[in-house]
């Protein structure tokens, strides 16, 4: 699809209906929200991290039983195991970032997870643990209720439910936009591009996650100083002079970007290694090389950039993206168009009453 056609379709598309309103939190839910705001604000600490997980575990149960519009009042309980513990079922496997449906147990152990994922950013240990916890809870809800719009796609369904919980937390001002972007980065990197993996393609998982977020936090929402322009973009005006529309406005923007350079290079290397192993190596080495073909992952993450947008000329530029200044209508992500619609509205002319000078009464 051409960029121009995409922009036309975006403009003609009907407005996105707002998500169904969840009931406002009360009672224990409200207490946990206040507690979690404090815990997230404190930062990384071993005891605080465990307290945070336990509080989120309890709040997840309340969210899916009495707050979410498709929740279930008699939701089966799930047990949160600690790091190093084993499931009582599922072959007594280590309870490390996994859910056991046979015993309704889940375990979170994010140690080493960030190192293995090799993220471009540095999310906190608390956020990493929370992201995995929300995903594993998604598996529990899939078993207890349904896979929602992802029937037959268990991992995507769990990511969608994780997105719903995190989107609700953002709406409750427990998490900032920065944490949302980091959670999306984590889930993208957990996915991979080959059929031997139990997880889905990174882009599919990312889209399922942000679809869940949008169901709780509609496009156009204001989150602190940030505006959610599209599902994949946020913006914050840094400098704008409405009386001088010919001068660039400066904004901070989050945009989700996919870089396939490392994926292409990695797959070329695997092909070369496969040719060598199959020509000169053992049969086992050759089979292993063939099985690994196409498994190199792309990089995908929310990047924080600076946007210059000119309401007078209708052009914008993203600093450091390697793309020259271009028309606002050419932004394939649709962010520049939505920003321009929001900040480039003409300033109304002052009325005669506004400019009339009044003398004070004697």
N, C-alpha and C positions, 0 to 999 in steps of 0.2 A: 504494500500500500504506500502510495506517495505521501510525503509529509504534508503537502497542500490538501490532499483528500482527507487525511487524518484530522487536520485542523478544522476542515469544513464539517466533517461528521461530528467532531467534538462540539462545535458551535450549535449544530442542529439537534444534538441529542437532548432528550428531555431531562430535566433536572433530576439529580439523584435523590430519591425519597429519603427522608431522615430515618434512622433506625428506630425500632420500637423502643419506647422509653422504659428503662428498668425502674422498678420502685426505688425510691431513695433509701440508702442504708440507714439502719436504725439498730438500737440495742447493741448486741455483741459485735455486729458488723461495723458499726460506727466506732466502737472502742478499738477494734483491730486496725481500722484505717488510721486513727490517730496514732496508735502505737507504731505502725509501719512507717508513717511519715517521719517519726523521730528516728527510727532505726535506720532508714535509708539516708537520713541526713547525717548521721554519725560517721558513716564510712566503714572501712574494713576493720574487723576485729573478730577473733576466733569465736568468742562467746556471743558477740552480737550477730555473727553470721548464722549460728545455730538457732538463736532466738528468732531471727528474721525468717528462716525457713519454717520453723514451727508455727509462727504467726501466719505466714502465707498459706501453709497447709490447712490451717483451720479456716482461714478466710475463703480459700478455694472451695471448701466444703459448703460454706454458707452461700457463696456465689452461685454454685451449680445446683443447690437445693432450693433456694428461696429468692434469688435475685435475678438470675438470667431468665429471659422470657421462655426458654425451652427447658428450664430446669425441672427437677423431679424432687418432690417433697420427701419421698421415702428413699432417697439416694443411698445405696449401699456404702458402708464405711470403708475407707482405705487406710492402711497403716503406713506411716512414714518410718522407714528404718534408717539407722545411722550409717556413717561411713565405716566400711569394713565388715558390716553385717551380711548375712546370707538370707535368701528367701527361705521360708519354711516349705515351699513347694518349688515347682519349676526346676527340679533337679538340684535344689539347694545351691543355685548359682549365686555368685556374688551380687549383692544388691547395689550395683554401681550404675547410676543413670539408666534405670530400667524399671519396668512395671511387670509384675507377675499377676496375670488375671486369675490364676488358679487359687491364689491365697489373698488376692486384693491387697498386695503390698507393693510399695515402690521405694526405691532407694536413690539418693542423690549423693554423688561423690564427684565433685567437679575438679578434684586435684589432677593436674596434668591435662585436663580437657583443653584449656586455652593454649597450652604449649603445642598440643597435637594439631589444633585447628590452624595455627599460624595466621592469626587475624592481622589485618592491616592496622587495627586500632587496639586499644587496651581497655576493655571493659573490666569493671570491678569483679572480684570473686563473688560478691553478693548477687550482682545482676546475673552472672553466669549461672549460679545455682538456681536463682529464681526462674530463669528462662527454661532450664531443663526441668525444673519442678512443674511448671505450668504445662509443659509438653507431656510429661509422664502422666499428669492428672488428666490430660486430654485423652490418653489411652483408656483410663478408668471410665471416663464419661462416655467414650465411644462404646465400651462394653455394656455400661449400665443403661444408656439411653439410645444413642444411634451415632452414626458417622456423619450425620448432618448432610450437607450438599456433596460430600466426598465418599459416597457409598463405594466400597471396594478399594478405597485408597486410605489405608489406616494411618500412614505417617502424615499425609496431607491433612487428614481430618484432625489429628492431634495438634498439628501446627495451627490450624484454623481455630481450635478451641484455646490454644495458648494465646493467640492474637486477641481473642475476645476478652480474656482475663486481663491481659496487659493493657488493652485499649480502655477497659473499664477503670483500671488503676490510674491511667493518665487522666481520664475524665474526673476521677476523684482527687486529683492533684497529689497522688502518692508518688508517681514517677514523672520525671520531666521528659521532654522530647528527646534529649540526649540519650536517655536510657532505652527509649523505644528503638532508636536507630541502632544502638549496640545489640539489642536483642535480635533485631532483624539480621544483622551481620552474622551473629552466632548461628542462627538457624540456616542461613544460606550456606555457610561453610560445612555444616554437618551433612548436608545432602551431597550426592555425587552423581556422576554421569555414566554409570555402568550398571548392567542388569544384575551383577553378582551381589550388589549391595542391598540390604534390607531397607535402606532409606531411598527416598525419591530424588528426582532431579533438583538441584539447588533452586532454580528459578521457579519451579512448581511449588516448592515448599515455601519460598519467600512470598509468592502470590497468595497462597492459602493463608499464610500468617497475616498479611496486610488486609486480606478480605475479612478476617476475623476482627482486626483492629477497627476497620471501617464500620463494621456492624455496631460497634459501641461508640465510635468517635467519628462522626460524619465529616466528609471533606468540607472545608470552610471553617472548621472549629478553631477557636483560639485557645492555645495551650501556653499559658504564661505569655512571654513576649513573642511566641511563634504562631504563625498561621499555617494550618494544614492546607496547602494549595491543591495538591492532588494526593492520591494514595502513596506516592513515592517521593513527594517533595514537601518541604517546609520552608518558610521564609520569615525574615525579620528585618524591618526597615531600620537602617542605621543612620542614614542621612537623606533628607529630601527637603527641597525648598519649593513649595507649591507656587510661590509667586514667580519662580523662574523655571518653568517647565522645560526649557531648552537645556538646562543643566542636568547631567546624569544624577539619578537617584542611586544610592548605594544600599545594598541589602546583603545580609548573610543568608545563605541558602543551604539546605541539605538536599542533596539529589542522590538517588540510588544509581550507581554506575556499575557496569559489568566490564571487566578487562579480560579479554581472552588471549592476550599475548602469552602469558605463562602456560595456559592450557595448550595452545598450539605448539609451543616449544617443548613442553613435556611430552606430548604425544609423538612428536618427531623423534625425540630421544628414545622413547619406548619402542618405536618402530625399528630404529637402528639397533637397539639392544636385542630385539627379537630376531632380527636377521642374523646377528652374530651368534646368538645362542642356538638357533635352529641350524646354523651352518657348521658351528664348531663345538657347541656345548652338548650336554646330555639331553636325553629325551625329556626328563623332568624339567630342566631349565627351559627347554623350548616350549613345553606346555605352559609353564608359568608365565613366560613372556607373552604367549598368545592370549592367555586369560587376562593379562593386564592391559591389553590394547584399548585405547580410548578412555582410560580411567583418569587421566590428568584433569584436574578441576580448573574452572575459570575462577578469577577473583571477582567478588561482588560485594560492595559495601556502600553505605551512606557516606558521602564525602561532604565535608563542610567547605564551602567555597564562597567567593565574593561575586556578586552580580552587579553590573552597572546597567541601568535601564533608563532610556531617554524617552520621556513621554512625548516630546515635541517631534523627534525624528522617527520614532517607532522602531528603534533598534535597541538591542541588548547585547551584553557580552558576559561570559563566565570566565573569570580570570583563571589561567592555568590549565584550561581544558584542551588547548591546542586547536580550538575552532575560532575562526575570525568573527568579528562583530557581525551580527546578522539581524534580520528583521524579527520582531517579536512574534509574528505569525509563524515563524519557521521553527520554533522550539518544539521538538518532537515530544517532549515530556509534558507539554501543556502548561508548565509553570509560569513562564513569562507572560502568556496570555492572561492567566488568572490574576497575576500581580498587576498587570497594566489595567485590567478592568477595575481593580480595587483601588489603586493609588493614582491613576491618571484621569479620574473623573474631573471634568472642568469645574473650576471654582465659580460658583454663581456670582453674577454681577451684583454689586450693592444697589439696593433700591434707593429711591430719592429720599425716603425716610431715614435710611441709614446714614446718608451723607449730609443731611440737613443739620445745620448748627443751631443749637438752642441757646438762648441767653438765660442765665439763671434768674429766678424770680427775685424781685427786689426785697 
